[in-house]
């Protein structure tokens, strides 16, 4: 029903317009039905959940359930909850001045009922926009029942000269104030068990109790909880009767392919326009960046139970562009392209976002990050160049023999971190077998992509123990695998 919100400012006008009250779960359900019928996307900007999480979430809304989103960090749990706001009506009427968003046709607070009794159809109403109907609380050990439900306010009692037995001295907590709204509690297991118990009545019967008052407020709320499975054992747990009262528990997950992961990173990365204009990022580099997260989730050095957040790829992408931008600024260049060397600049984005097991601690966070980059290179390498088998016949001719021989016969070469574009390209162009391999296996690669692919070839051969790579203060040196031992004799 379309209403003229600017003209309907009293209870009488609202009744005359034919407005009918609707609880929030029906409101969400009805608007979702319309979107599904119109084939509209319900949760915009969330990628990789189209055939898994989103259908389950839609079923939960259609079933009018309170929802628990269960998954590891960085799986868009809070994002999904916030997007549910788009399924609410544009505006809802409330009794003007009500602390708990009283429905003018179904008032429940003492304030609203007394105001309507006094003014009748002239009771003023205001309109609450959907954007203000979302409340969020991070569950921390110091959260109290008073914070969530409410408590007696001694200052209010003194100012109004009221007895503590008078319900007008109650100060409502966050949940009553979120009446007719979506209320999200993040990291639910972190909430102390006795605080979780205080939610039982709200979830099942929809009412609240404050300090023994005979106060029954049939609250109208859509609860969404988020939780991390690791929390069940490390920091706390969701008490069983509370889990029993949550209608649907939906499991979230990480992107299942690089294409989806790239969409998320490119959407979420906070980049300066000048940065994106100045730095060219080859597609191979974008894939390699995402592959690092995939490797981390499978790595023996990383605690899989803690997960590897999508934020790691996002911040790593930001750092990657900043590394290239800094080099261009130092060299006085207007533009540059991402190099494989630049991936060493993303290590600070990795080390702070992975939880290491004992073996990982032995390697050190920086060491593990370097291993993850190398593993990502090994995984992507066969997608662009012939695969290198672990076991090869002794006299077999391989596609990389000429390149390996070039390094064996020479002194190798160096790529400096801050080399200018011309110096960088000249150094890579000075290796004829590299140029030949690119022409043979990546003939359609653009000039910018071809230089990154040349580096990928070198790093890939190092990862497969065909060449050696040495880090020095200002860059990397590539040599044949045994040259350094021979020259030292």
Secondary structure, DSSP 8 states (H G I E B T S, - for coil): ----TTT--BHHHHHHTT-----HHHHHHHHHHHHHHTT--SSTT--S-TTTHHHHHHHHHHTT--EEEE--TTSSHHHHHHHGGGGS-SEEEEETT-TT--BTTB--SHHHHHHHHHHGGG-BEEEEEGGGSEEEEE--TT--HHHHTEEE-HHHHHHHT--TTSGGGEEE-HHHHTTTSEEEEESGGGS-HHHHHTTHHHHHT-----TT---------EEEEEE-TTHHHHT----HHHHHH-SEEEE----SSHHHHHHHHHHH----HHHHHHEE--HHHHHHHHHHHHHHHH-TTB-TTT---HHHHHHHHHHHHHHHHHHHHHHT-S-EE--GGGGGGGHHHHHTT--B-HHHHHH-HHHHHHHHHHHHHHHHHTTTS----SS--TT---TTHHHHHHHHHS--EEEETT--HHHHHHHHHT-HHHHHHHHHH-TT--HHHHHHHHHHHHHHHHHTTSEEEEEETTEEEEEETTHHHHHT-
